[in-house]
């Protein structure tokens, strides 16, 4: 085993612990706040590399430029389902205060504190741009026009505990690129991504009506049958529940609440229920409209039976309004599993949520229905977001340019040397889409896709 260096903890500035008085106790702190990155981050780990079956101990120091931010001890492991079989894997660092032995909570900017740090390798998207870009645009969409991403009642729920200071809730993930070094050797470029834990969704795990579920390639989602083994139930807390267990007997009330919304989806798709006449009893339409629009914009064919969050703050077997939230968007902006060349370009794919070519092997189901039943609302919402400058090619190009400014080109060259562009480093064989592995391709895709959708819906500007 590699030698594990003794780490320090507490906020660090220019290599020295901040002194707040004669008896500075920062080494005893189990909570650290650091600002959003102003310069590239470098993460140095001392310890053995994890495997899919090992979780070795490590020490880690975080740097911004040449300035050390903080150090910690802990363990690390592989992260994510698809990463298990990938060459360039994702990692999760579980942080501890080396002095106290307690979990060490890290707060970055306005993210919620986290005791584990997720590093995404994005073997599929070697630019490291697509996931962060998509969720950033979607957050801006959700905030338009009133500035909040959820009903005020969901914020007010926490008034009695923290005066409703949950207003930084993201309802998705955010991320920024970092360098990762292991035992003094450059391991690769990764994206440090927020974990999207329950606080990010304003969920109280002890409230049985606060239900948050995520499909895992849920084949029955549009047939009207809720099969809990095809879903991850993240909220509420269920005693004895293991990921994707059948909850029909262990949590029948929660199972019934989930079954209600999935049955409505299925009935609408089957045509036995009028979606337009009944939607207000089941879904927050605006969140569903925005979800369809971001998937159309970004070309996300992996988001129909997979990779979204479905949640409600008042779910029961007989009532409740459900919201749709975005998750995991690396297979976007021209990357489609088993589809290469020009056929996955922005002006060739057609409507994603109608999916006539069965790209990604997912059934669009209710989302396809929205294109016919709620087409007027989709067109109006698109125009609103275009008029507001939220969906805008120039803005997207500026965002990408600022984001990749945190990547050292020499480190990108080394990343490509470590993880070649000739094989399946992720769920898509990168060699199939070499021309799409550039930031210029994504910029051009955004401009072309916006123009294509504008033409379909007759948008000509404010």
Order of alpha helices (4+ residues) and beta strands (2+ residues): beta-beta-beta-beta-beta-beta-beta-beta-beta-alpha-alpha-alpha-beta-beta-beta-beta-alpha-alpha-alpha-beta-beta-alpha-alpha-alpha-alpha-alpha
